[in-house]
């Protein structure tokens, strides 16, 4: 289970070091094999341990290639999917096309989302957090039933 937001740096080759607190579980769960793809709705990347990505692939395989919207989702997610292998130093190489999609240059936010990570440009991440907090403060009366039942 991945949680929390951590600042990591990309090196000159486009590698990022996975924080040590996640390395052992990633080695146990997927032997350091991950898949990175674009997020369809946000300017970030999604980083899945291989077993979690395989669940997504199964769902995508059930979509119709004859339905334009379903085919578009398949094309975008699968077409951008890039396998990443954690090296002995705990680093992953993020493909150039993926880094460009999310505008990742140096400072990156690695954000745990239970079964995956999001990778954000640091400044874009902080801007998004501010927008999300502002949206939540103004939307108090329009919470979904599930959010109304969420007790923190």
N, CA and C of each residue as an Amber inpcrd file, in Angstrom:
protein
   456
   0.8510000  -1.1750000   0.0000000   0.0000000   0.0000000   0.0000000
   0.8930000   1.2330000   0.0000000   0.6430000   2.1100000  -0.9400000
   1.4760000   3.2980000  -1.0930000   0.6840000   4.5250000  -0.6630000
   1.3040000   5.3300000   0.1780000   0.6590000   6.5570000   0.6500000
   1.7210000   7.6210000   0.8630000   1.2590000   8.8610000   0.8510000
   2.1590000   9.9740000   1.1050000   2.7240000  10.5640000  -0.1750000
   3.2400000  11.7810000  -0.0470000   3.8570000  12.4970000  -1.1670000
   5.3060000  12.7930000  -0.8010000   6.2140000  12.4350000  -1.7000000
   7.6430000  12.5860000  -1.4670000   8.2780000  13.2860000  -2.6610000
   9.1390000  14.2420000  -2.3810000   9.8910000  14.8890000  -3.4440000
  11.0920000  14.0280000  -3.7920000  11.2380000  13.7290000  -5.0760000
  12.4100000  13.0060000  -5.5760000  12.9640000  13.7980000  -6.7540000
  14.2160000  13.5690000  -7.0680000  14.8470000  14.2780000  -8.1780000
  15.1140000  13.3300000  -9.3360000  14.8980000  13.8450000 -10.5380000
  15.3170000  13.1260000 -11.7320000  16.7770000  13.4690000 -11.9890000
  17.5710000  12.4670000 -12.3410000  18.9470000  12.7690000 -12.7000000
  19.0110000  13.1400000 -14.1870000  20.1740000  13.4090000 -14.6900000
  20.3450000  13.8390000 -16.0760000  19.9010000  12.8080000 -17.1010000
  19.8140000  11.5380000 -16.7020000  19.3860000  10.4800000 -17.6120000
  17.8880000  10.1920000 -17.5180000  17.1960000  10.9060000 -16.6220000
  15.7660000  10.6900000 -16.4630000  15.4250000   9.5930000 -15.4690000
  16.3510000   9.2970000 -14.5680000  16.1030000   8.2830000 -13.5420000
  15.6700000   8.9500000 -12.2490000  14.8000000   8.2640000 -11.5250000
  14.4210000   8.7230000 -10.1910000  14.6430000   7.5900000  -9.2190000
  15.0200000   7.9450000  -8.0130000  15.2580000   6.9570000  -6.9620000
  13.9710000   6.7620000  -6.1680000  13.5280000   5.5180000  -6.1050000
  12.3560000   5.1770000  -5.2990000  12.7650000   5.3050000  -3.8350000
  11.9730000   6.0100000  -3.0060000  12.3190000   6.1240000  -1.5880000
  12.4850000   4.7420000  -0.9370000  13.4310000   4.6520000  -0.0250000
  13.7590000   3.3660000   0.5880000  12.5630000   2.7190000   1.2760000
  11.6290000   3.5100000   1.7850000  10.4840000   2.9180000   2.4970000
   9.5900000   2.0870000   1.5790000   9.6960000   2.2760000   0.2460000
   8.8920000   1.5020000  -0.7020000   9.6800000   0.3760000  -1.3670000
  10.9770000   0.4280000  -1.3150000  11.7890000  -0.4990000  -2.1050000
  11.5570000  -1.9620000  -1.7480000  11.5630000  -2.2880000  -0.4640000
  11.3980000  -3.6940000  -0.0740000  10.0550000  -4.2430000  -0.5250000
   8.9900000  -3.4680000  -0.3450000   7.6740000  -3.9760000  -0.7470000
   7.5970000  -4.1230000  -2.2670000   8.2460000  -3.2280000  -3.0100000
   8.2580000  -3.3580000  -4.4720000   9.0830000  -4.5600000  -4.9200000
  10.1590000  -4.8320000  -4.2130000  10.9460000  -6.0160000  -4.5440000
  10.1670000  -7.2860000  -4.2150000   9.4590000  -7.2870000  -3.0830000
   8.6530000  -8.4530000  -2.6940000   7.4680000  -8.6520000  -3.6270000
   6.7650000  -7.5600000  -3.9340000   5.5240000  -7.6440000  -4.7060000
   5.7550000  -7.9120000  -6.1900000   6.7940000  -7.2840000  -6.7560000
   6.9350000  -7.3680000  -8.2220000   8.3830000  -7.4790000  -8.6870000
   9.2950000  -7.8100000  -7.7590000  10.7170000  -7.9200000  -8.0890000
  11.2480000  -6.6580000  -8.7610000  10.6840000  -5.5200000  -8.3760000
  11.1400000  -4.2390000  -8.9130000  10.6750000  -3.9430000 -10.3260000
   9.7180000  -4.7280000 -10.8290000   9.1970000  -4.4990000 -12.1790000
   7.9390000  -3.6430000 -12.0710000   7.9670000  -2.4810000 -12.7390000
   6.8490000  -1.5510000 -12.7200000   6.4890000  -1.1530000 -14.1400000
   5.3050000  -0.5680000 -14.2830000   4.8610000  -0.0450000 -15.5750000
   4.4070000   1.3910000 -15.3490000   4.8720000   2.2690000 -16.2190000
   4.5290000   3.6870000 -16.1460000   3.7350000   4.0570000 -17.3930000
   2.6810000   4.8340000 -17.2090000   1.8760000   5.3110000 -18.3330000
   1.3450000   6.6970000 -17.9930000   0.6470000   7.2930000 -18.9580000
   0.0950000   8.6310000 -18.7370000  -1.2120000   8.5350000 -17.9590000
  -1.5620000   9.6180000 -17.3020000  -2.8810000   9.7680000 -16.7040000
  -3.7510000  10.4360000 -17.7600000  -4.9450000   9.9210000 -17.9610000
  -5.8200000  10.4610000 -19.0020000  -6.4500000  11.7980000 -18.6450000
  -6.4680000  12.1370000 -17.3640000  -7.2070000  13.3300000 -16.9370000
  -6.3550000  14.3830000 -16.2440000  -5.1160000  14.0420000 -15.9390000
  -4.2400000  14.9710000 -15.2190000  -2.8730000  14.9950000 -15.8960000
  -2.1230000  16.0790000 -15.7240000  -0.7850000  16.1470000 -16.3280000
   0.2580000  15.4350000 -15.4620000   0.0220000  14.1530000 -15.2200000
   0.9410000  13.3680000 -14.4150000   1.0810000  11.9770000 -15.0270000
   1.9490000  11.1800000 -14.4260000   2.1430000   9.8080000 -14.8510000
   1.6250000   8.8710000 -13.7690000   1.2770000   7.6600000 -14.1710000
   0.8500000   6.6210000 -13.2500000   1.9050000   5.5240000 -13.2660000
   2.3370000   5.1120000 -12.0850000   3.3850000   4.1090000 -11.9460000
   2.8340000   2.9400000 -11.1390000   2.6920000   1.7930000 -11.8170000
   2.0860000   0.6090000 -11.2170000   3.1130000  -0.4960000 -11.0060000
   3.0590000  -1.2010000  -9.8650000   3.7830000  -2.4730000  -9.7840000
   3.1990000  -3.3970000 -10.8580000   4.0180000  -4.2350000 -11.4650000
   3.5740000  -5.0550000 -12.5840000   2.2840000  -5.8400000 -12.3060000
   2.1170000  -6.4980000 -11.1470000   0.8550000  -7.2300000 -10.9230000
  -0.3770000  -6.3220000 -10.9390000  -0.2450000  -5.1100000 -10.4610000
  -1.3670000  -4.1590000 -10.4880000  -1.6470000  -3.7170000 -11.9220000
  -0.5870000  -3.4930000 -12.7070000  -0.7680000  -3.0960000 -14.1010000
  -1.4450000  -4.2120000 -14.8870000  -1.1030000  -5.4470000 -14.5950000
  -1.7120000  -6.5700000 -15.3110000  -3.2260000  -6.6160000 -15.0830000
  -3.6850000  -6.1840000 -13.9110000  -5.1340000  -6.0780000 -13.6640000
  -5.7500000  -5.0230000 -14.5870000  -5.0520000  -3.9080000 -14.7560000
  -5.5300000  -2.8510000 -15.6450000  -5.5710000  -3.3760000 -17.0870000
  -4.5350000  -4.0850000 -17.4910000  -4.5100000  -4.6390000 -18.8430000
  -5.6840000  -5.5860000 -19.0830000  -6.0240000  -6.3730000 -18.0780000
  -7.1680000  -7.2810000 -18.2240000  -8.4530000  -6.4840000 -18.4530000
  -8.6300000  -5.4160000 -17.7090000  -9.8120000  -4.5700000 -17.8830000
  -9.8120000  -3.9240000 -19.2710000  -8.6480000  -3.4500000 -19.6970000
  -8.5490000  -2.8190000 -21.0170000  -8.8070000  -3.8220000 -22.1350000
  -8.4080000  -5.0670000 -21.9420000  -8.6050000  -6.0750000 -22.9910000
 -10.0780000  -6.3980000 -23.2000000 -10.9080000  -6.1120000 -22.1970000
 -12.3440000  -6.3770000 -22.3180000 -13.0960000  -5.2320000 -23.0080000
 -12.4060000  -4.1210000 -23.2580000 -13.0470000  -3.0200000 -23.9710000
 -13.1080000  -3.3450000 -25.4580000 -14.0570000  -2.7440000 -26.1320000
 -14.2460000  -2.9920000 -27.5600000 -13.3300000  -2.1010000 -28.3920000
 -12.6200000  -2.7150000 -29.3210000 -11.7940000  -1.9190000 -30.2320000
 -12.6480000  -1.2710000 -31.3160000 -13.9350000  -1.6070000 -31.3620000
 -14.8460000  -1.0180000 -32.3390000 -15.5370000   0.2380000 -31.8030000
 -15.5050000   0.4270000 -30.4960000 -16.0890000   1.6180000 -29.8870000
 -14.9930000   2.6910000 -29.8320000 -15.2030000   3.8410000 -30.4890000
 -14.1310000   4.8520000 -30.5690000 -13.6230000   5.3310000 -29.2050000
 -14.5080000   5.5370000 -28.2370000 -14.0670000   6.0150000 -26.9250000
 -13.2470000   4.9480000 -26.2010000 -13.6970000   3.7000000 -26.2680000
 -12.9760000   2.6150000 -25.6140000 -11.6320000   2.3700000 -26.2890000
 -11.6160000   2.4500000 -27.6040000 -10.3700000   2.2670000 -28.3480000
  -9.3770000   3.3730000 -28.0220000  -9.8850000   4.5890000 -27.8580000
  -9.0260000   5.7310000 -27.5110000  -8.3460000   5.4950000 -26.1560000
  -9.1080000   5.0270000 -25.1750000  -8.5410000   4.7560000 -23.8560000
  -7.4830000   3.6570000 -23.9530000  -7.7880000   2.5960000 -24.6860000
  -6.7940000   1.5360000 -24.8860000  -5.5220000   2.0910000 -25.5180000
  -5.7040000   2.8580000 -26.5810000  -4.5560000   3.3960000 -27.3220000
  -3.6880000   4.2730000 -26.4270000  -4.3220000   5.1410000 -25.6660000
  -3.5510000   6.0660000 -24.8410000  -2.8360000   5.3580000 -23.6950000
  -3.5500000   4.5180000 -22.9650000  -2.9330000   3.8600000 -21.8070000
  -1.9170000   2.8030000 -22.2120000  -2.2980000   1.9360000 -23.1450000
  -1.3860000   0.8760000 -23.5660000  -0.2600000   1.4140000 -24.4430000
  -0.5940000   2.3740000 -25.2840000   0.4130000   2.9370000 -26.1800000
   1.5050000   3.7000000 -25.4580000   1.1870000   4.2350000 -24.2960000
   2.1880000   4.9660000 -23.5110000   2.8140000   4.1120000 -22.4190000
   2.3180000   2.8880000 -22.2250000   2.8330000   2.0330000 -21.1560000
   4.2950000   1.6870000 -21.4160000   5.0990000   1.9000000 -20.3940000
   6.5350000   1.6440000 -20.5000000   6.9690000   0.8330000 -19.2770000
   7.6020000  -0.3060000 -19.5440000   8.0910000  -1.1310000 -18.4400000
   9.3310000  -0.4870000 -17.8430000   9.3910000  -0.5060000 -16.5240000
  10.5150000   0.0660000 -15.7890000  11.0290000  -0.9980000 -14.8200000
  12.3130000  -1.1870000 -14.7850000  12.9250000  -2.1340000 -13.8540000
  13.7450000  -1.3520000 -12.8380000  13.4420000  -1.5440000 -11.5620000
  14.2110000  -0.8840000 -10.5180000  15.6170000  -1.4950000 -10.5070000
  16.6500000  -0.6510000 -10.5540000  18.0170000  -1.1620000 -10.5400000
  18.4760000  -1.4200000  -9.1070000  19.7070000  -1.8590000  -8.9490000
  20.2100000  -2.2290000  -7.6190000  20.2870000  -1.0360000  -6.6700000
  20.2810000   0.1830000  -7.2050000  20.2850000   1.3930000  -6.3740000
  18.8740000   1.9140000  -6.1230000  17.8490000   1.1730000  -6.5800000
  16.4690000   1.5850000  -6.3620000  15.9900000   2.6590000  -7.3230000
  16.6610000   2.7800000  -8.4700000  16.2860000   3.8150000  -9.4390000
  15.4800000   3.2230000 -10.5890000  14.6150000   4.0840000 -11.1530000
  13.8270000   3.7440000 -12.3360000  14.1310000   4.7600000 -13.4190000
  14.2150000   4.2870000 -14.6450000  14.3690000   5.1790000 -15.7910000
  12.9790000   5.4740000 -16.3350000  12.6150000   6.7540000 -16.3670000
  11.3230000   7.1730000 -16.9050000  11.5280000   7.5880000 -18.3560000
  10.7880000   6.9630000 -19.2560000  10.9420000   7.2170000 -20.6930000
  10.7800000   8.7000000 -21.0130000  11.5410000   9.1510000 -21.9950000
  11.5260000  10.5580000 -22.4030000  10.1200000  11.0320000 -22.7610000
   9.3850000  10.2510000 -23.5430000   8.0360000  10.6750000 -23.9500000
   7.1210000  10.8420000 -22.7470000   7.2820000   9.9960000 -21.7420000
   6.4670000  10.1240000 -20.5380000   6.8720000  11.3550000 -19.7360000
   8.1700000  11.5870000 -19.6100000   8.6300000  12.7840000 -18.8970000
   8.1010000  14.0370000 -19.5720000   8.0920000  14.0500000 -20.8960000
   7.5870000  15.2160000 -21.6260000   6.0980000  15.4050000 -21.3780000
   5.3360000  14.3260000 -21.3680000   3.8840000  14.4190000 -21.1450000
   3.5780000  15.1190000 -19.8220000   4.3160000  14.7680000 -18.7800000
   4.0480000  15.3110000 -17.4430000   4.9480000  16.4910000 -17.0960000
   5.7240000  16.9690000 -18.0550000   6.6510000  18.1010000 -17.8430000
   7.6040000  17.8490000 -16.6780000   8.1110000  16.6250000 -16.5930000
   9.0490000  16.2780000 -15.5230000  10.4540000  16.6470000 -15.9580000
  11.1050000  17.5060000 -15.1660000  12.4480000  17.9410000 -15.5000000
  13.4160000  17.5680000 -14.3770000  13.2150000  18.0830000 -13.2020000
  14.1460000  17.8370000 -12.0920000  13.4010000  17.3880000 -10.8390000
  12.6640000  18.3090000 -10.2120000  11.9570000  17.9870000  -8.9720000
  10.6140000  17.3510000  -9.2960000  10.4080000  16.1500000  -8.7680000
   9.2180000  15.3480000  -9.0530000   8.5740000  14.9500000  -7.7420000
   7.2480000  14.9470000  -7.7310000   6.5120000  14.4440000  -6.5720000
   6.0750000  13.0130000  -6.8660000   6.4330000  12.1020000  -5.9690000
   6.0040000  10.7100000  -6.0320000   4.8770000  10.5960000  -5.0100000
   3.6600000  10.3750000  -5.5040000   2.4710000  10.4420000  -4.6470000
   1.8280000   9.0620000  -4.5780000   1.8110000   8.4730000  -3.3850000
   1.2030000   7.1580000  -3.1920000  -0.3060000   7.2250000  -3.3220000
  -0.8610000   6.2650000  -4.0640000  -2.3110000   6.1770000  -4.2930000
  -2.7850000   4.7330000  -4.0670000  -2.4270000   4.1760000  -2.9200000
  -2.7560000   2.8140000  -2.5140000  -2.0600000   1.7610000  -3.3730000
  -2.5480000   1.5100000  -4.5970000  -1.9900000   0.4400000  -5.4280000
  -1.0340000   0.9460000  -6.5020000  -0.7970000   2.2390000  -6.5530000
   0.0610000   2.8360000  -7.5820000   0.6160000   4.1540000  -7.0590000
   1.4890000   4.7370000  -7.8510000   2.0090000   6.0810000  -7.5810000
   1.5940000   7.0060000  -8.7100000   1.4720000   8.2700000  -8.3990000
   1.4030000   9.3150000  -9.4080000   2.7380000  10.0350000  -9.3990000
   3.2110000  10.4320000 -10.5730000   4.4310000  11.2280000 -10.7090000
   4.0440000  12.5850000 -11.2670000   4.3440000  13.6370000 -10.5190000
   3.9810000  15.0040000 -10.8800000   5.2130000  15.8860000 -10.9050000
   5.2120000  16.8660000 -11.7870000   6.1460000  17.9710000 -11.6760000
   5.8410000  18.6430000 -10.3400000   6.8610000  18.9730000  -9.5640000
   6.6470000  19.4910000  -8.2110000   5.7540000  20.7310000  -8.1840000
   6.0210000  21.7190000  -9.0350000   5.2170000  22.9400000  -9.0160000
   3.7790000  22.6640000  -9.4570000   3.6010000  21.8020000 -10.4450000
   2.2590000  21.4420000 -10.9010000   1.4970000  20.7410000  -9.7830000
   2.2030000  19.8750000  -9.0300000   1.5790000  19.1750000  -7.9000000
   1.0540000  20.1650000  -6.8670000   1.8670000  21.1070000  -6.4500000
   1.4310000  22.0620000  -5.4240000   0.2870000  22.9370000  -5.9240000
   0.3180000  23.2780000  -7.1910000  -0.7860000  24.0400000  -7.7770000
  -2.0690000  23.2030000  -7.7560000  -1.9650000  21.9310000  -8.0950000
  -3.1280000  21.0360000  -8.1010000  -3.6840000  20.8500000  -6.6940000
  -2.8140000  20.7110000  -5.7170000  -3.2650000  20.5760000  -4.3210000
  -4.0610000  21.8100000  -3.9160000  -3.5540000  22.9920000  -4.2530000
  -4.2730000  24.2320000  -3.9210000  -5.6360000  24.2640000  -4.6060000
  -5.6770000  23.9110000  -5.9010000  -6.9500000  23.8820000  -6.6370000
  -7.9220000  22.8840000  -6.0090000  -7.4150000  21.7200000  -5.6220000
  -8.2720000  20.6940000  -5.0230000  -8.8370000  21.1530000  -3.6750000
  -8.0040000  21.7890000  -2.8650000  -8.4760000  22.2860000  -1.5650000
  -9.5220000  23.3760000  -1.7770000  -9.2600000  24.2960000  -2.6970000
 -10.2330000  25.3500000  -2.9960000 -11.5490000  24.7540000  -3.4860000
 -11.4690000  23.7500000  -4.3470000 -12.6780000  23.1110000  -4.8790000
 -13.4610000  22.4130000  -3.7670000 -12.7600000  21.7590000  -2.8590000
 -13.4400000  21.0730000  -1.7570000 -14.1190000  22.0680000  -0.8190000
 -13.4680000  23.1890000  -0.5680000 -14.0550000  24.1860000   0.3160000
 -15.3100000  24.8080000  -0.2800000 -15.3480000  24.9370000  -1.5860000
 -16.5190000  25.5430000  -2.2170000 -17.5970000  24.5140000  -2.5550000
 -17.2870000  23.2360000  -2.4440000 -18.2420000  22.1890000  -2.8360000
 -18.8110000  21.4310000  -1.6480000 -18.7760000  21.9950000  -0.4830000
 -19.2390000  21.2790000   0.7100000 -20.6770000  20.7920000   0.5890000
 -21.5370000  21.5250000  -0.0900000 -22.9430000  21.1440000  -0.1950000
 -23.2020000  20.1290000  -1.3040000 -22.1930000  19.8330000  -2.1170000
 -22.4140000  18.9480000  -3.2580000 -21.6300000  17.6400000  -3.1370000
 -21.3700000  17.2000000  -1.9140000 -20.6370000  15.9600000  -1.7220000
 -21.4830000  14.7690000  -2.1620000 -20.8220000  13.7960000  -2.7720000
 -21.5240000  12.5670000  -3.1300000 -21.9220000  11.8260000  -1.8630000
 -22.8290000  10.9000000  -2.0120000 -23.2900000  10.1300000  -0.8650000
 -22.1330000   9.3830000  -0.1990000 -21.2180000   8.8270000  -0.9950000
 -20.0750000   8.1060000  -0.4220000 -19.1660000   9.0520000   0.3580000
 -18.9650000  10.2810000  -0.1600000 -18.1380000  11.2340000   0.5660000
 -18.8210000  11.7260000   1.8390000 -20.1400000  11.8400000   1.8140000
 -20.8660000  12.2450000   3.0030000 -20.7290000  11.2130000   4.1120000
 -20.6220000   9.9560000   3.7210000 -20.4800000   8.8670000   4.7050000
 -19.0400000   8.6650000   5.1730000 -18.0920000   9.3250000   4.5380000
 -16.6850000   9.1600000   4.9020000 -16.4030000   9.9580000   6.1740000
 -16.0380000   9.2510000   7.1950000 -15.7210000   9.8830000   8.4710000
 -14.2240000   9.8310000   8.6830000 -13.6100000  10.9970000   8.8890000
 -12.1570000  11.0440000   9.1050000 -11.8400000  11.3850000  10.5330000
